[in-house]
């Protein structure tokens, strides 16, 4: 996903205003993907957004009264724009990227760890007999098979594993005489279980053996990566399983409201305000009387016959406060979505990525409104626990 965003281009934006929550809710409802939200103050947050979605924010900005500024740009489109006049450099970079991409499909280095009585040359000889060598394609072998075959071919090896790190193949071995005690002392044998229900998207077992595959639906507590390798035909041995298991996880939140709610609304207090803008820099007067407020511009004038041209904007400032009031269907939904989204942010892991979202509104016979928020995210569901535990 990061690679796709980099190719398509994305920006980090700064959002200012008292209606930040409404801005985020309306953006998500319009299919605009926002991630990496960080609050800098009560009325200022930063977030990341795809370049294509940035131009869809204009009507939302007008409706919510927020201001949006681009803080930083990322991705290939901006690199191309900055260097489009340098054709030779662009061609050179394209060739370098193509070469790196092509070379990254092969294994160029082999590291062997854990050798004591067994020499690295002996391990290399076994690997050569298995047709494992520098310059081979990454897709021409499976790491699990390498570890099993090493144990089968040399009785002095109690346990072995292989993992890829970029263009490097790393072989870890434990010798049969004293390696078991050393390994178990350093890391307790564990397996990785599912900490919640989901559908597996990807699974990478760095140590241990994967027990599920992409597309499998798993339940909470189900074994994902086992650290018990006895079933593979090797001598009885357990390891500290490690890896990453990403799955699609569904969340559903519900909130029921009456016609009257306590939320942010105009209190009825107003004052006049004047906004002066010089080269895009805004200065406010009178609006600072209220902690929270909304501005409604009424007149605007550009003053040119001055040392520096500036714009004077006059309007009305409406105080916003927490008051109980009767809300309409749209306001009830927006209020409930804001509260549900805040709850979702508290419960979601930091590395979770929202894939899809939907909402449903039900009005009962007693005129109470129920709002349901459903979200599907991609997150790591792996959880370490003792082998055979729950």
N, C-alpha and C positions, 0 to 999 in steps of 0.2 A: 504493500500500500504506500509506503514511503517513497519507493521508486516511482510509482505512478504519479504521485503528487509532485515529485521533483520534475518529471518529464512535462506534465501539464502546467506546472507553475502554481505557486501559492504565495500568500502574503500574510504578514502579521499585522493585525489592525488594532487600533486603540479606540475604544468606544466610550463616549462620555454622555452623561445625562441621567435623569432620575428614572427613566423608563427602561433601564438596561434589561431587566428580567423579561419585560414584554418584547423587547427587541430580539432576545434569544429565542423566546417561544415562537414568535411569528416567523423568524428565520427558519426554524426547524419545521414548522407547519408548512412552509413553502418549499420544502425539499432542499434547503441550503445546508450543507454540511459544515459544522463549526466544531473545532476541537482545540484542546490545549487552553481552555479558558482559565485565566488567572485574574483575580481581583486585586487591584492596586489601591483602591480606596472605595468609599461607599458609593461613589458615582462614576468610577472609572474601572474598566477591565480591559485586558488584552486577550486576543484569541487569534487562531489561525483559520484561514478560509481559502478555498480553491479560487484560482484566478477567474475561472469562468463564472463562479457564483458571486464574485465581488460586485459585478455590475448589476446583479439582481437586488442589491440592498437598497437602492434609491427609494422605491416606494415605502419600504419598511422604515427607513430613516425619517421620511416625512411624517408617517403616521405616529411614530413613537417620540419624535422630538429629540432623538439622540444625534450626536455628531460622531462621524467615523473618520479616522485618519489612518493612512498607511504608514506603519513604522518601518517595515523592512520587507524586501522582496526576495523570493527564493525561486530557484528552478531554471530549467533550460531556456524558456522563452526570454527571461531577463538577461541571461548570459548572451543569448544570440543578439538581442537588441543592443546591448552595450558594445558588441564586437562585430556587428554586421558589416562594417566597412573594412574589416581586416580579414579578407577572404583566405589568405594563406594560413593565418593562424587558426581560423575555423576549420579548414581542411586538415591541418595538422592535428588539432584536438580530436577531430572525428576519427582520424586514423589511429591515434593513441587509444581512444576509447574502444574502437573496434578490436585493436590488438589485445588490450587488457581483457576484454570480454571473451575473446577467443582463447587466450592463454589460461583464463580462470576456469576453463572447462576440463583442465588436466591437473594431475597431481605431479608436482615438481620436487617435493621434498618429503622424506620419510624420517620421522623421529621415533626412537625406541626408548621407552622409559621402564625402569624397574629391573634392569639386568644386574645380577650380582655374580652368581656362579656360572650362569649362561652368558656367553659372549654375544655382543651385538652382531658379530659376523655370522654366528650360527643362526640367529633370528633372520638376518638378511638372506642367508642361504635358503631357509625355509620359505621366506616370502617370494624369492625368485622362482623356486619350484612351483609355487602357487600362482605364478605369473603376475605377482604384485611388484611393481617397479616404478621408478620415476618416469614421467612422460605418458602414463596411461590415463585414459579418460576416467573422469569421476563416476560416470554412469556404468562403467564396465564391471563393477563389483559392488557388493554390499558389505558394510562394516561388520555386521553381526556374523557373517560367514567367516570373516578373517579370524576373529577371536576363537570361534569354535574349531576351526581347522588347525590353528596353532596348538590348542590344547590336545587335539587328537594326534598330531604328528610328533609331539615331544612330551613325554610323561613328566618331565621336570617342571613343566608349566602347569600350575594349578588353575590359573584363570588368566584370561587375556581379553582385551577389548580393543577396538579400533574406532577412531572418530576423525572426521574431517574438520579442519580449521583453515578455510580459504583454500590455498593450493598445497597445503601441508596435510599429510596423513600421519596421525599420531597413534602409535601402538603402545598400550600400557599392559605390562605383564606382571604377574605375581608368581614367584617360584614356589614349588610345592613344599619345600622343606620348612621354611620359616616365614614365607611371605604372607601366609594366611593370618598369623597372629599380628603381624605388623599392619596389615590392611585393616583388620577389625579394630585394632587399637586406635587407629587414626580416625576412622569414620564408622559409625555404627551401621550395621546392615538395615536398610529400609527399602520400602517400595513406594511408588507414587500412586495415589488414589485420587478419584474425582471428588472435589469438595462441593460440587453441585451438578445438577442435570444439564445436559447439553448434547449437541451434535458435533463430533470431532471434525475440525477443519484441517489440522496438521498436527503431527506428533513426531518429535525428534528425541530419540533415546541416546543420550551421551554415554551413560553406563547403564547396564541392565538390559532387559529385553521388552520391547513394546508388545502389549497384549491386545491392543485395539488398532484400528486403521481409520483413515479418513472416511467420513460418511457414516461411521457407527454412532448410534444413539447410546449414551451412557447414563447411568443413574448415579446419584450421590453415593459415595463409598465404593464404587466399582474400581477394580484394579486396572491401572493404565500402563504402568511400567514396573515390571517385577525385578526385584534384586535377588531372587532365588533362581540360580542358574542350573540347578540340578536336573531340570527337565531337558536341558540341551545336551545331555550325554557327558558333560564334564564332571570331574570329581565334585563331591558335595561341597558347595561353596556359595556364600551369600555376599553381596556387595551393597554398597551405598548407591542405590539407583539415583540417577539424575537425568534431567531432560526438560523439555517444554511441551506442553499439550495445550493447544489452542482450540477452542470450541465455540460454536454459536450458542449463546445462552439467552433465553427469553425472560424478560421481566414484565410484570403486570402490576400496576398500582391503581387503586380506586379511591374516590373521594365523593361523599354525598353532602350536598349543601341545601339549605333552605333559600327562600327568596332574599332574606336579609343576611348580609355578610359584613364582617369587619375587615376592612382593607383600605388601601390607599385610594383616596378620592379628594376632590376639591372641597375645601372647607367653607367656601364662600367669601373668604378674605382675599382681597386683591390690592394691588398697588401698580402704579405706572413704572415702567422701566425704560431705560435708554441703552442701546447697545452701540458701541463705537468700534468699527473694524478698520484697522490700518494694515495693509498688506496681509490680510487673512488673520491677523491677531485680534482677538475679541476682548473688549473691556465692557463689564456690566456695571450698572448703577441701579440702586434701589432693589434689585432682585435678591440681594443677599439678606433681606429682612426675614426671609423664611428659610427653614432648614431644608425643606423639600418644596419644589415649585414646578409649575409648567408655564412656558412662555407662549404667548400668542402675538406674533408680530402684526402690526396694523399699517404703519407707514414706513417707507424707506426712502432715503435721499442720498445721492452721491455728491460730496462737496469736492469740487475740483480746484477752485480758485484759492488754494491754500498751499503752504510750503510742501506738505505731503497730502495727496488725495486720500480721503477717508470716507467711509459710509456710516451714516447715522440711521439706526433702525429703532423705531418707537413701537411700543405695544403695551400689553397688560400682563402682569405676573399673577398667577393664581396659586395660592398656597395649597399644598398637598399634605394631607394628614391621615392618620389611622382613625377612621370613623365608621360607625355602623350605618349602613344605608341599604335601601332596596335596590337590587341589581337586576339587570335584564339578562336574557339568555347568553348573549355574547360576553358580557362582563363576568358572569358566573363561570363560564367555560375558561376564560382567560385567567381568572383568579385561581381556579382549581388546577389548571395546567401549570401555573407558576409554582404552587405548593407541591404538586406531584413531581415536578422537575427538580425542585430543591431536594426532595426526599431521594430521588434517583441519584443525584450527584453525591449524596452522602453514602449511598450503598454501593455505588459502582467502584470497582478497583481503579487505581490511577492509570493502569495500562490498558483499560478497556476501550474499545473503539466501536462507536455506534454504527451499525449496519443499516437498520431500518427502524421506522417508528410509525405508530398510528394511534389515533384517539377515537373514542366513542362517547357520545352524550346520550343519556337516557333521562326522560322526564316522567316521574311517577304520577299516580293518581292524586297524591297529596301535594303535587306541585314541587316536590323536592327533586333536585337535579343531581344525577350521578355521572361523574366524568371518569372514564377509564383510559389510562395511558399504557400502551404496550410498546416495548422497545426490545429489539434484538441486537445484542452486542457480541463482539469477538473478544475473548479474554482467556487468560491462562488459568485453567481449572485444576492444575496439578497440585497435590498436597502430600507431603512426606508423612509416612507413618510406619510403625514397626511391621515387619513382614508377617502376613497373616492377620494383622489387626484390622480394625474397622475405621 
